[in-house]
Amino acid sequence: MRLQHAASALVDPTLAGLTVAEIGFRCGFKSAAHFSRLFKETFGLSPRAFRAERRPLSARNQGLLPQWF
């Protein structure tokens, strides 16, 4: 349940200003490392990679992000 909530939070554009660790803490994890490990075991990607892959295309295509994103 916490990991599903974290996955939703990672792709929520209103939470884009939060770090991965902050999202983990808000979802009840006491350790950023533990959160990242469990997330990767469950989803096959680190939370950072998960977030990057699911970043809205509109943000990428409208010049809102640097070209290297």
N, C-alpha and C positions, 0 to 999 in steps of 0.2 A: 504494500500500500504506500509506504513512504517513498519507495523508488518510483512508482507510477506518478506520484505527486511531484517528485523532483524532475522527472522527465517532462512533465507538462510545464513546470516552472522554467525549465531551461529554454524552452522554445517560445515562451510567452514574451511578446515584444515589450510589454510594460515592465518586465523584470530584466531587460537587457543590461541595465546598469549594475546589476548584482554580479559578483563573482560566482564561480562555480562553488567555491567553499561556502559562501554566504547562503546560497540556495540549499546546500547540504545541511548547514546548521539550522536553517529555517524549517527544514523538513524533519528535524529531530535527530540528525546524526551529530555525535559528539566529536567526531574526528573527520577532517577533510580527507585524510588518506583512506580511512575505512569506507567512507562514502564513495570515493572514487573506485576503490577495489570492488565493492559490491555492485556498483553501477556497471562497471565493465564486465563483470561475471554475468550479469543479468541481460544486458543489452548488446554486448559484444563490442562496444565502443567506450572510450573514456567519456566522462560527462562533457569535457571540452570539445571532443570530436563530434559527439552527438549534437551538441548545440550548433557547431559550425556547419554540419551537414544539413541541418534543418532551418538554418537562417533563411528568412523569407527572401525569395528571389527579387522582390521589389526593392529591398534595401541594397542588394548587390547591383542591380541594374540601373538604379537612379542616382548613382554617384554618391550614395550616403556612406559607403564604406571604401577604404583604400582599395586600389586595384589588386593588391596581393591577397585579398580575402577570398 
